[in-house]
Amino acid sequence: QVQVVESGGGLVQAGGSLRLSCAASGSIFSINVMGWYRQAPGKQRELVATITSGDTTNYADSVKGRFAISRGNAKNTVYLQMNSLKPEDTGVYYCNLVYNHYLITWGQGTQVTVSS
């Protein structure tokens, strides 16, 4: 069984910063992609950023230049540094893991609220 646990969400004023963390554990033989998605109230879940096992990154246009995804020294961890936060960044942020070539799992999510 594989578990993905997020942490680091919270309430911040516009212009502030937060750092999200995600750690995966369990029967993982290889991690292919780790990423962050978010879902705002009344909206569909959307991609925020991903990073591959080869450290190739991909970002949504709306966060480019403000957010940075990185992997920890323990390759089963991923971070999302979020700077210059805007009210429209508010939502539940989910960590996503693609592992063992084709399996996918999600974390429970962590709330990020940006006040104006």
Disulfide bonds with the S-S distance in Angstrom:
Cys22-Cys95 2.03
